Each structure stands twice: as C-alpha cells, then as structure tokens.
Amino acid sequence: MAKSKTKAENLPDKEVITSELAAIVGKTPQWIRQLTRDGVLKQVGRGKYLLGEAVRAYCEHVSGGKEDDKKPRFIDEKTEHERIKKEKAALELAEMQGELHRSADVEAVMNDMLGAFRQRIRAIPMRLAPELIGQNELNVVKGRLSAALDEALAELADYDPELFRQERARNDSDGGS
C-alpha cells in the first residue's frame, strides 16, 4: 500500500489570526493586540499575521530587542542589575560574618588603636626614667625598654572583630552609614 504524498505546508508564510498567534506564544489575544499597537508585531491584514515573522518578532521582543541596535537591551540591563544585587548580597553576607569591614569602621578603629599605641610609646620614657636613672647595667636597661615596647606593640597585635562590630553599631546609632 503506497502512501499518498501530501505537500507540507510552508509554516513561516502561513497567515494566522490573533487568537491562534496568542495560543502559539502562550499569551492572550489582548496581549498580542497590545504588542501590535506597540509596533512589536506587524499585521498583514486585519487581525492576521505571518506566523514566521510574528514568532521571530515576539522572540526578539522577549529577549530584549535587537543586539545590533545601539540602545541597551532590557535583558542586558536586567542581567547587569541582577549581577550587582548578587555582588551586594555577597558583600553584606561577608560583612555580617565578620570577613569584611566598612572602610569608615576600619578607619575609626585603626585611629583609636594607633592613638592608644602612640600614647603608650610616648609614656615609656616618663614611666621608665625613674627606674633606670641609676642603672649601670646595659642588659637591664635594654630588657626593661624591650618589655615596655613589647607591651605597647601587643596592643596592635590583637585583631578583634568585635571592635569593628562595636564601631559599626556606634556609627549606625549616630545615623552614619
């Protein structure tokens, strides 16, 4: 039994009505009419569209427009916006976990630490001079000076993330950013 050959329909050139096009793209006929008013879709007759041309135009519209336009495409802008939101969320998470600190907080904490260090260093001569005034042993003088300097340097050596949290809380309560 021989099959009869039927000629395949040329779908890209097939004319479809608004409701058929809406069913194909999964939207309502009202949406198709709105896209037509916006100039996205072109009719070949009243309520009629060339299927291939209409589907291509709809797909181009959904993807954000033509890439060869000099205008930014919506999809590119949306992608960039989502990338920035993701980066911001990662930074906020790192900050909450104590892995990242605001520059204003670092500046304030470091200023406090360095100010205290400066005061300790400058106090060493006044504190040790009376003890060392009559000392003739060089090793004793060196040992006392080294101990005093090590004590002052220890203040800089202790990283404490709690200091940054406290500074952040103080800045937030003062209305800082």
N, C-alpha and C positions, 0 to 999 in steps of 0.2 A: 504494500500500500504506500503510495507516494504522498508525501506531504505537499500541500499546496504552498507555494511561496507567496507570502504576503509582504508587501513593501513596508518596511519600518517607517514610522512617522518621524519626520525631522523635528525633534522636540525644541531645539533652540529657536526655531522660526514659528513655532506654534503660538497662536493667539489664545490667551486665557482671560477670563473675566476676573474682576476684583475679588470675588469670593473664592475662586479657585487659587489665585495667587496667594491670598491670605492663608488658605489651608496648606499650601506648599511650604510657606515660610513659617507657619505656626503662629500667625498673628491674626488679628481681627480685620474684617474689611474696613472698619473705620481707621485703623492704623495704616492700612495701605493707602486709603484716600488722603490721610494726613501727609504721608511721605510724598504723595503725588503733588499736593499743594506746596510742600517744601521744596519741590524740584528734584527730589532724590530719584523718583520713578517717573518715567515718561510713558504716556499713553499713546497707542497707535490709533485709537478710536475711542468713542465714549465708553469708559469703563473697561477697555481692552488693553492688554499689554502683551508684548512679545516675551515669551517665557524666558528664554536665554538672557536677553538684555535686562529684564526686570530682576532676575535672580542675581546676576552679576552686580547690578547697581545696589541691590539690597545688601549683598555680602560686603561690598565696598563700604557702604554706609555703616554697617555693624562693626566693621574693623576700624573705623575711624576716619575714612576718607582715603584719597589717593596719596600714595607715597611720593609721587613726583611733584605734588603741589609744594609751593614754598611756605605754606602755612603749617604750623604744628598740628599734628593729628591728635584727636581726642584720646585715642588709645595710648599714644606715646606719652601724653601728659598724665594720663591716669596711671600708667606704669611707673613713671618718674615719681608721682605723688605717693604711690604705694611703697616704692623703694625708700623714700625719705621717711615715711611713717615707720617702716620696719627698722631703719637705722636709728631713729629716735627712740623707739621702744627698746632696742638693744642697749643704747646708751643709758636710758633710765634704769633698766634692769641691772646693768653693771654698777651704776651709782648706788642703787638700793642694796646690792650685795657687797658694797664697800670696795669694789675693784676700781672704781673711778670716782674722782672728786671734782667738784666745780673749781674753776680757777680762782674765783673770789675766796672760797673757803681755804684753798691751799695757801693763797697769799696771806690771809689773816692768820692762819695757824703758824705759818713759817715766820711771819713778822713777830708773833708772840714768842715763838721758840728762840729765834735769833736775838730778840731783845733780852730775854732771860739769860741766854748764853753770854751776851755782851756784859750784862751786869755781873755775872759770876766771874768772868775773866778779869774785869776791872776791879773786883773786890779782893782778888788774890793778894796783891801787894799789901793792902791795908791789914788783911787778916793774918798774913804770914810774917810780915816785917817784925812785929814784936817777938815772935817765937824764934826767928832766925838771926836777930841782931847780934847776938853774942856767939853764934855758932861758927866754929872754925873748920868743921869737917865738911868737905865738899860733897861727899856722898850723902850726908844727912840733908844738906840744903837741896841737892838735886832730888832726893827722894820725896821730900815734903812738897817741893814745887811740882814734881810729876804727879803726885797723888792729887793735889789740888786741881791741876789741869785735867787729869783723867775724870775727876768728879764733875767738872764743868762740861767736858766733852760727852759724858754719859747722858746728859740731858738731850743732846742732839741725836744720840744713837737710838733712842727708843721711839720707834714708829708706833703710834697708837691711833687706829682708825676711829676710835671713839672721839678723839679731839675734832676730827672733821665732821662727825655727826653732830657734835655739840655746836660747832661753828655754823653748820647748816641750819640747825634749829634756831640759833640766835638770829641768823640772817632772816629766816622765814618769819620769826616773831616780830622782827623790826620792820617787816614789809619789804625786805630786799628780795632779789630774785635769785 
